[in-house]
């Protein structure tokens, strides 16, 4: 489970920051700025959201690995010793 923290901080946060920047550029006082042409950033935001989804799928895989490791350690008598010491 610990691996999700640096993965989020190092990999996903850069995409989050870019998405927040696009949102900030297209809003005025938290509301949509209909006077601004945001079509130029739509493609970039779309590709960033697709990448964000893939990155979160990787985070899900890390969580699933942690779950399976935990279940293995609970079910197996020597599971915890095997995981930590081998």
N, C-alpha and C positions, 0 to 999 in steps of 0.2 A: 504494500500500500504506500510505502514511503516514496516509491519512484514516481507516483503521480504528481507529487509536489514540485520537484525540479522540472519534470516534463511540462507541467502547466506553466511554470514561471519562465522557462527558457524557450519553449517552442510555441505554445498557444498564445502567450501574452502579446507577442509581437503582432499577431493577426488581430487580436482583440483591440490593441491600440490603434491599428489602421482603420478598423471598422468604427471605433468611437470617433476618430478624426473625421471620417466621412460624414457621420451623423452630425457632429458638431458643425461642420461646414454647411450643412443643409438645414439647419434649424436656427430660429431666432427666439430667444427666451423659452426654449424647450418645445416650441411648436414648429411645424413644417413651414419652411420658407418657400411659398409657392411662386414668388417672384424670381427665384433663382433657377436657372436651368441645370438640373441635376442629372440630366441624361448622360453627360460625359462620365460621371462617376458610377452610373448604374452597372456598367460592365465590370468595373473594378470591384465594386461591392459584391456583385454576383460571384465572381471568381474567388473572392476572399471568403464568402460564406461557404462555398463548396469546399475550399481548403480547410476551413474551420470544422466542418462536419467530418472530414477525413481525420483530422487531428484528434477530434474527440472520440472517433472510433478507435484510434490507437490508445487513448486513455482508457477506454472501456476494456480493451484487451489486457492492459496492465491490471485493471481491477479484477478481471476474470482470472488472471494468473494468480493473483493474491488469494482469491477465494478458493481456487483449486488447491493451492499450496496449503492453505489453512485446513481444508477438509482432509487432505492427505495426512497432515500432521495429527489431526484428531482421530482418524480412523486407524492409522497404522501405529503400532506400538513403538517402532523405531523410526517413525516418520520424521519427528522433530530432530532427532539426533542426526539422521541422514541428511536432512536439508541444511542444517547448520554446520556440520563438521565434515561433510564429504564434498 
